[in-house]
Amino acid sequence: MSTLLLKNGRVIDPSQNIDNNADVLIKDGKVAAIAANINDSNCEQIDCAGLWITPGLVDGHCHLREPGAEHKETIATGTQAAARGGFTTVVAMANVNPVPASLKDYKKIQKLIDQTAVVRVIQAASVTKDLKGRDLCDMATLAAAGVKIFSDDGYFIDRAAVLYQALKLAAKLDVTLALHEEDTSLKLYWPTAYEPLNEIAAIARDLEILRVTGGKVHFQHISTSRGVELIRRAKQEKLNITAEVCPHHLTLTAEAVYSQGTDAKMAPPLRTKEDIAELIKGLDDGTLDMIATDHAPHAEDDKNTVFDLAANGIIGFETAFPLMVTELIHRRGFSPMWLIERMSTIPARIFSLPGGSLLVGNHADICVIDPNKEWIIDKRQLASKSRNTPYHNTPVKGKVIRTLIDGKVVYKDY
């Protein structure tokens, strides 16, 4: 394999507490050295002056739609979008067809990933068969084959007895359940998006079950201030939990529906400015561990209908990082180290995923970023097969310039 030298960049690696100007030498797909003024005239060099060199971003929650809904997204188009967004590893949810509830079906999806993915894809298995919330999937066989993440995301496991059984088994198998926390039995839908009871009731119930069963739970796309408080208290009790928040819940309120229509419809729904403030506070104090995209592509017909019938979700791979750089670094003053930790190092650590560190000897999964590049999000120019975003024509500051997997450039902006 070739040797590549990234010169004159600002190297930011939370895993090693590095934030300084340096060069990064890559040999045989691995990080070979990080130091000032590395000289190697026998290799390709990329001038990174004015740019950040960081571990590739890691997304703990996305939807790739293949197999079963290739008209919305494919593994190829989705991972191309991920690469453009700086992501080198993504965790794909189980709402595909067939649902990966058995090792046989899981392997079918893994074969597609191996054949077409541009970035690293970790496929989550479902918790229940066909995501029905009734009968458990073959967790023991899947775990024995190396599956570590199980999720029915998109669906709340409404039967407490089923979640109890799943958590007991998950604790025994040492795997993580990633839970979608919206108690839909309460039937609080739009336009009551300000009412947070769906999420609060779900989190509270599941924490009570976890206290009895043990095991590890990851709470997905937290959106309410009360949800943050419940998780904060549970962490103070030393329960084995982690939690994520999504860029849209940090940047948009429910009022976006009036200008963006169904492109601003998602589950959980957008909330209030007060919720955003608490979400950011929770992200800062460690109550919320990481930022995930919940990339959820939908075809035009899925969104171009009356609000109540429209599909939930938005695409996020290509917009997540520039939105977070713009909102959290340029507007709110958080450090680049802080953001990279929550979009790379921490999700990699939580889910034991590849990436999240530029430690010498690690795979050279790297993101090169221009933090000051100003541009306007144009949904027509995105790599995703779908166009469902409320951020069309939104100005942002910060852009991914290159994404590398094993030292190989899989995306280049210029």
KEVO-381649 format. One record per residue (C-alpha): x, y, z. Coordinates in pm, whole numbers, always signed. Example, Ala and Ser with C-alpha at 12.3 -4.5 7.8 and 13.67 -1.06 7.14 Angstrom:
<mikes>
u | v | w
+1230 | -450 | +780
+1367 | -106 | +714
</mikes>
This chain:
<mikes>
u | v | w
+0 | +0 | +0
+109 | +357 | -61
+236 | +607 | +192
+48 | +932 | +245
+150 | +1240 | +440
-101 | +1496 | +565
+102 | +1814 | +614
+59 | +2129 | +820
-284 | +2055 | +967
-436 | +2110 | +1309
-453 | +1758 | +1450
-747 | +1710 | +1687
-775 | +1375 | +1862
-973 | +1361 | +2188
-865 | +1002 | +2253
-506 | +1124 | +2303
-587 | +1481 | +2411
-406 | +1612 | +2105
-490 | +1955 | +1965
-191 | +2109 | +1792
-36 | +2172 | +1453
+131 | +1860 | +1320
+170 | +1621 | +1028
+12 | +1277 | +1005
+203 | +999 | +828
+3 | +704 | +696
+167 | +377 | +592
-3 | +56 | +482
-341 | +196 | +580
-238 | +270 | +939
-143 | +583 | +1130
+238 | +565 | +1136
+330 | +893 | +1308
+196 | +1225 | +1433
+464 | +1490 | +1471
+576 | +1830 | +1353
+775 | +1859 | +1032
+768 | +1498 | +914
+980 | +1471 | +602
+915 | +1190 | +357
+979 | +1287 | -3
+886 | +940 | -131
+516 | +965 | -62
+209 | +1156 | -173
+154 | +1470 | +32
-162 | +1667 | +100
-126 | +2022 | +229
-372 | +2065 | +517
-276 | +2421 | +615
-577 | +2586 | +779
-757 | +2253 | +804
-837 | +2013 | +1087
-720 | +1653 | +1078
-944 | +1441 | +1300
-1048 | +1081 | +1351
-1325 | +993 | +1108
-1670 | +1067 | +1242
-1868 | +778 | +1390
-2247 | +767 | +1360
-2419 | +539 | +1610
-2764 | +561 | +1449
-2865 | +564 | +1083
-3096 | +398 | +831
-2964 | +263 | +500
-3296 | +111 | +380
-3136 | -178 | +187
-3261 | -445 | +150
-3629 | -375 | +103
-3656 | -1 | +33
-3389 | +69 | -227
-3608 | +341 | -380
-3528 | +548 | -68
-3160 | +465 | -23
-2909 | +192 | -91
-2606 | +89 | +104
-2396 | +237 | -177
-2569 | +576 | -193
-2608 | +599 | +184
-2243 | +530 | +255
-2135 | +768 | -20
-2337 | +1034 | +161
-2178 | +927 | +489
-1830 | +966 | +340
-1918 | +1315 | +216
-2028 | +1398 | +569
-1698 | +1282 | +719
-1828 | +955 | +865
-1600 | +654 | +845
-1811 | +417 | +1057
-2191 | +406 | +1084
-2436 | +183 | +1270
-2731 | +83 | +1052
-3068 | +13 | +1211
-3266 | -306 | +1158
-3579 | -167 | +987
-3502 | -333 | +655
-3661 | -631 | +481
-3583 | -899 | +578
-3536 | -777 | +933
-3204 | -907 | +1073
-3365 | -1113 | +1350
-3182 | -1433 | +1259
-2822 | -1506 | +1173
-2925 | -1615 | +823
-3089 | -1282 | +742
-2818 | -1088 | +919
-2554 | -1253 | +698
-2751 | -1165 | +383
-2738 | -798 | +478
-2374 | -821 | +576
-2294 | -961 | +232
-2456 | -657 | +69
-2256 | -432 | +299
-1932 | -606 | +210
-2006 | -572 | -160
-2121 | -208 | -181
-2040 | +0 | +127
-1797 | +291 | +88
-1744 | +334 | +463
-1751 | +87 | +753
-2105 | -27 | +832
-2198 | -203 | +1155
-2539 | -362 | +1114
-2760 | -370 | +1422
-2985 | -670 | +1472
-3347 | -630 | +1580
-3465 | -694 | +1935
-3789 | -858 | +1823
-3897 | -1053 | +1516
-4019 | -827 | +1235
-3992 | -532 | +1477
-4333 | -628 | +1615
-4236 | -597 | +1980
-4366 | -943 | +2062
-4122 | -1233 | +2012
-3750 | -1191 | +2071
-3507 | -1237 | +1787
-3238 | -1505 | +1806
-3021 | -1286 | +2026
-2801 | -1568 | +2156
-2699 | -1691 | +1810
-2647 | -1340 | +1678
-2439 | -1241 | +1982
-2228 | -1554 | +1946
-2158 | -1444 | +1586
-2031 | -1107 | +1712
-2339 | -883 | +1699
-2319 | -630 | +1981
-2606 | -387 | +1909
-2976 | -474 | +1902
-3250 | -222 | +1827
-3612 | -200 | +1712
-3553 | +168 | +1634
-3857 | +331 | +1482
-4073 | +127 | +1716
-4128 | +143 | +2088
-4123 | -198 | +2260
-4460 | -144 | +2421
-4488 | -469 | +2616
-4292 | -436 | +2938
-4263 | -814 | +2969
-4091 | -835 | +2630
-3838 | -566 | +2718
-3781 | -733 | +3055
-3696 | -1060 | +2879
-3477 | -881 | +2624
-3280 | -693 | +2889
-3229 | -1004 | +3101
-3091 | -1187 | +2799
-2887 | -886 | +2684
-2723 | -862 | +3026
-2627 | -1229 | +3005
-2491 | -1191 | +2650
-2314 | -859 | +2720
-2481 | -674 | +2433
-2644 | -331 | +2412
-3012 | -257 | +2352
-3064 | +75 | +2172
-3417 | +192 | +2248
-3658 | +422 | +2067
-3836 | +599 | +2352
-4185 | +706 | +2246
-4479 | +541 | +2418
-4719 | +547 | +2124
-5001 | +398 | +2334
-5046 | +750 | +2473
-5144 | +860 | +2119
-4996 | +1205 | +2153
-4912 | +1295 | +1795
-4874 | +1621 | +1607
-4988 | +1896 | +1663
-4914 | +1819 | +2030
-4540 | +1806 | +1967
-4476 | +2027 | +2270
-4620 | +1754 | +2492
-4321 | +1546 | +2600
-4515 | +1272 | +2779
-4453 | +1007 | +2511
-4079 | +1023 | +2566
-4087 | +1078 | +2942
-4316 | +783 | +3006
-4109 | +552 | +2787
-3776 | +646 | +2947
-3918 | +621 | +3299
-4066 | +277 | +3239
-3753 | +141 | +3075
-3529 | +271 | +3352
-3745 | +88 | +3605
-3710 | -235 | +3408
-3334 | -184 | +3373
-3301 | -142 | +3750
-3436 | -496 | +3787
-3270 | -670 | +3494
-2927 | -509 | +3471
-2758 | -488 | +3135
-2678 | -192 | +2912
-2924 | +44 | +2745
-2857 | +316 | +2491
-3133 | +577 | +2467
-3179 | +704 | +2113
-3256 | +1057 | +1990
-3347 | +1222 | +2322
-3552 | +1534 | +2253
-3696 | +1670 | +2580
-3563 | +1851 | +2883
-3739 | +1608 | +3115
-3585 | +1316 | +2929
-3242 | +1467 | +2994
-3321 | +1498 | +3364
-3438 | +1136 | +3393
-3119 | +1015 | +3229
-2904 | +1243 | +3443
-3054 | +1100 | +3763
-3018 | +744 | +3636
-2651 | +803 | +3563
-2606 | +937 | +3914
-2743 | +601 | +4029
-2470 | +435 | +3820
-2713 | +258 | +3589
-2538 | +130 | +3278
-2689 | +369 | +3025
-2580 | +598 | +2745
-2777 | +844 | +2535
-2764 | +1038 | +2211
-2909 | +1354 | +2065
-2953 | +1446 | +1698
-2857 | +1767 | +1516
-3218 | +1850 | +1428
-3322 | +1844 | +1793
-3036 | +2084 | +1868
-3107 | +2333 | +1590
-3480 | +2336 | +1507
-3800 | +2391 | +1703
-4151 | +2275 | +1618
-4213 | +2604 | +1440
-4000 | +2470 | +1153
-4306 | +2273 | +1043
-4475 | +2595 | +932
-4197 | +2672 | +684
-4068 | +2324 | +601
-4384 | +2115 | +620
-4339 | +1739 | +629
-3963 | +1773 | +582
-3964 | +1882 | +948
-4173 | +1586 | +1063
-3977 | +1331 | +1264
-4007 | +1092 | +1556
-3957 | +1212 | +1821
-4088 | +1547 | +1699
-3913 | +1879 | +1717
-3964 | +2055 | +2050
-3901 | +2401 | +2202
-3614 | +2643 | +2258
-3619 | +2543 | +2624
-3573 | +2179 | +2529
-3281 | +2270 | +2302
-3112 | +2456 | +2587
-3140 | +2153 | +2815
-3025 | +1914 | +2545
-2711 | +2119 | +2491
-2655 | +2141 | +2866
-2695 | +1763 | +2890
-2453 | +1711 | +2603
-2201 | +1936 | +2773
-2220 | +1776 | +3118
-2210 | +1418 | +2989
-2573 | +1326 | +3051
-2605 | +1287 | +2675
-2298 | +1109 | +2548
-2293 | +1168 | +2177
-2445 | +1316 | +1863
-2599 | +1078 | +1607
-2759 | +1162 | +1274
-3064 | +931 | +1267
-3018 | +958 | +887
-3365 | +855 | +763
-3411 | +883 | +386
-3761 | +883 | +237
-3884 | +905 | -120
-4078 | +1211 | -232
-4413 | +1033 | -214
-4348 | +941 | +151
-4331 | +1308 | +241
-4553 | +1470 | -20
-4880 | +1396 | +156
-5090 | +1526 | +442
-4891 | +1578 | +759
-5046 | +1301 | +968
-4973 | +1041 | +700
-4624 | +1159 | +605
-4323 | +948 | +698
-4109 | +1050 | +993
-3744 | +1142 | +955
-3487 | +1341 | +761
-3157 | +1271 | +591
-2856 | +1373 | +796
-2521 | +1231 | +686
-2411 | +1532 | +481
-2565 | +1803 | +697
-2490 | +1684 | +1053
-2131 | +1795 | +1092
-2154 | +2137 | +921
-2468 | +2212 | +1123
-2290 | +2119 | +1446
-1976 | +2316 | +1360
-2193 | +2616 | +1277
-2422 | +2594 | +1581
-2200 | +2455 | +1853
-1855 | +2589 | +1764
-1906 | +2913 | +1571
-2225 | +3028 | +1748
-2202 | +2879 | +2096
-1826 | +2865 | +2145
-1766 | +2497 | +2216
-1421 | +2371 | +2122
-1341 | +2153 | +1820
-1206 | +1889 | +2063
-1541 | +1888 | +2243
-1737 | +1831 | +1921
-1506 | +1566 | +1773
-1522 | +1376 | +2101
-1902 | +1359 | +2080
-1915 | +1277 | +1709
-1624 | +1031 | +1691
-1435 | +922 | +2001
-1727 | +864 | +2238
-1960 | +676 | +1997
-1669 | +456 | +1893
-1598 | +378 | +2257
-1961 | +323 | +2359
-2032 | +73 | +2084
-1677 | -70 | +2052
-1662 | +47 | +1691
-1366 | +97 | +1458
-1229 | +450 | +1462
-1252 | +739 | +1702
-874 | +769 | +1748
-557 | +856 | +1556
-342 | +642 | +1782
-31 | +517 | +1602
-103 | +171 | +1467
-477 | +230 | +1428
-658 | +216 | +1096
-615 | +550 | +923
-985 | +641 | +924
-951 | +1016 | +903
-1152 | +1328 | +832
-999 | +1650 | +695
-1214 | +1955 | +764
-1219 | +2319 | +661
-1378 | +2481 | +969
-1424 | +2818 | +800
-1563 | +2713 | +463
-1895 | +2892 | +413
-2150 | +2722 | +191
-2523 | +2672 | +148
-2686 | +2332 | +185
-2850 | +2237 | -144
-3053 | +1917 | -128
-3018 | +1877 | -505
-2642 | +1836 | -465
-2648 | +1571 | -191
-2532 | +1215 | -250
-2824 | +1054 | -70
-3090 | +902 | -291
-3357 | +1094 | -101
-3400 | +1468 | -54
-3603 | +1496 | +267
-3425 | +1769 | +459
-3552 | +2085 | +632
-3209 | +2244 | +581
-3231 | +2319 | +209
-3083 | +2667 | +145
-2943 | +2686 | +499
-2606 | +2867 | +519
-2341 | +2683 | +720
-1976 | +2730 | +810
-1756 | +2422 | +812
-1707 | +2154 | +547
-1555 | +1810 | +513
-1276 | +1823 | +256
-1154 | +1465 | +257
-1258 | +1137 | +415
-1011 | +848 | +436
-1067 | +480 | +515
-750 | +281 | +581
-558 | +576 | +441
-746 | +566 | +112
-940 | +878 | +9
-1306 | +780 | -32
-1432 | +1137 | -61
-1257 | +1449 | -189
-1420 | +1792 | -202
-1147 | +1970 | -395
</mikes>
